[in-house]
Amino acid sequence: MEDPLDEEKLIREPLLGSNTKGGLRTLPFIIANEAMDKLAASGLMANMILYLTREYGLEAAKGAQVIYLRSAASFFPPLPGAFLADSYVGRYRMIVSGSICSLLVISLIN
């Protein structure tokens, strides 16, 4: 009977190496992308409460609820995005397309 953990049959992939894709090399890009997205979103929140109360005539509590629902909804797209990236699109194309979509949405809001 063969040993299922035979070392010769295991496929080994290095975490860090010259020919690997992703890993720790992509970490600065992902962190910078998330930091800029959060910076833009938090900058919009302060202005959005004024816009909702003055232009739309909402009460402060109702405006805050709209902003918090929008903020909560922004945490959902990474779930299907991760599924699409792993299954169909690929990580780099998905990061680029997600960044472009985020930039377009923020540009449309402004």
C-alpha positions in Angstrom: 0.0 0.0 0.0 1.3 3.4 -1.0 1.8 6.2 1.5 -0.6 9.0 0.6 1.9 11.6 1.9 4.8 10.4 -0.2 7.1 13.5 -0.5 8.0 12.8 -4.1 4.3 13.0 -5.3 3.5 16.2 -3.5 3.4 19.3 -5.6 5.4 22.1 -4.0 4.8 25.7 -4.7 7.0 28.3 -3.1 5.4 31.2 -1.3 8.2 33.6 -2.3 10.3 33.1 -5.4 11.4 34.8 -8.6 8.8 33.1 -10.8 5.7 33.2 -8.5 2.7 35.3 -9.2 0.9 37.2 -6.4 1.9 36.5 -2.9 3.5 39.2 -0.9 4.5 41.2 -4.0 0.9 42.2 -4.6 0.3 43.3 -1.0 1.4 46.9 -1.3 -0.9 47.4 -4.3 -3.9 45.9 -2.5 -3.2 47.9 0.7 -2.8 51.2 -1.3 -6.0 50.5 -3.3 -8.0 49.9 -0.1 -6.5 52.9 1.7 -7.4 55.2 -1.2 -10.9 53.8 -1.4 -11.5 54.2 2.3 -10.1 57.7 2.2 -12.4 58.7 -0.6 -15.4 57.1 1.0 -14.9 58.7 4.4 -14.4 62.1 2.7 -17.7 61.7 0.9 -19.6 60.7 4.1 -19.0 64.1 5.7 -20.2 66.0 2.7 -23.1 63.5 2.1 -24.8 64.2 5.4 -24.9 67.9 4.6 -26.2 67.2 1.1 -28.9 64.9 2.3 -30.1 67.3 5.0 -30.0 70.5 3.0 -30.8 69.5 -0.6 -33.1 66.5 0.1 -34.6 67.9 3.3 -34.0 64.7 5.3 -33.7 64.8 9.1 -30.1 64.2 10.4 -31.1 60.7 11.8 -32.6 59.6 8.5 -29.6 61.0 6.5 -27.3 59.1 8.8 -29.3 55.9 8.3 -29.0 56.3 4.5 -25.2 56.8 4.8 -24.7 53.8 7.1 -26.8 51.6 4.7 -24.6 52.8 1.8 -21.5 52.0 3.9 -22.8 48.5 4.7 -23.7 47.9 1.1 -20.1 48.7 0.1 -18.8 45.7 2.1 -20.9 43.2 0.0 -19.3 43.5 -3.5 -15.9 41.9 -2.5 -17.7 38.5 -1.9 -18.9 38.0 -5.4 -15.8 39.7 -6.7 -13.6 37.1 -4.9 -15.7 34.3 -6.4 -15.4 35.7 -9.9 -11.7 36.3 -9.5 -11.0 32.8 -8.3 -13.3 31.1 -10.7 -13.3 33.0 -14.0 -11.6 36.3 -14.4 -8.3 36.1 -12.6 -6.9 38.2 -9.7 -5.1 40.9 -11.6 -7.9 41.6 -14.0 -10.4 41.6 -11.2 -8.3 44.1 -9.1 -8.0 46.4 -12.1 -11.7 46.2 -13.0 -12.7 46.7 -9.4 -10.5 49.7 -9.0 -11.9 51.2 -12.2 -15.5 50.6 -11.1 -14.7 52.1 -7.7 -13.2 55.2 -9.3 -16.2 55.6 -11.7 -18.7 55.3 -8.8 -16.8 57.9 -6.7 -16.5 60.2 -9.7 -20.3 59.9 -10.4 -21.1 60.7 -6.8 -19.0 63.8 -6.8 
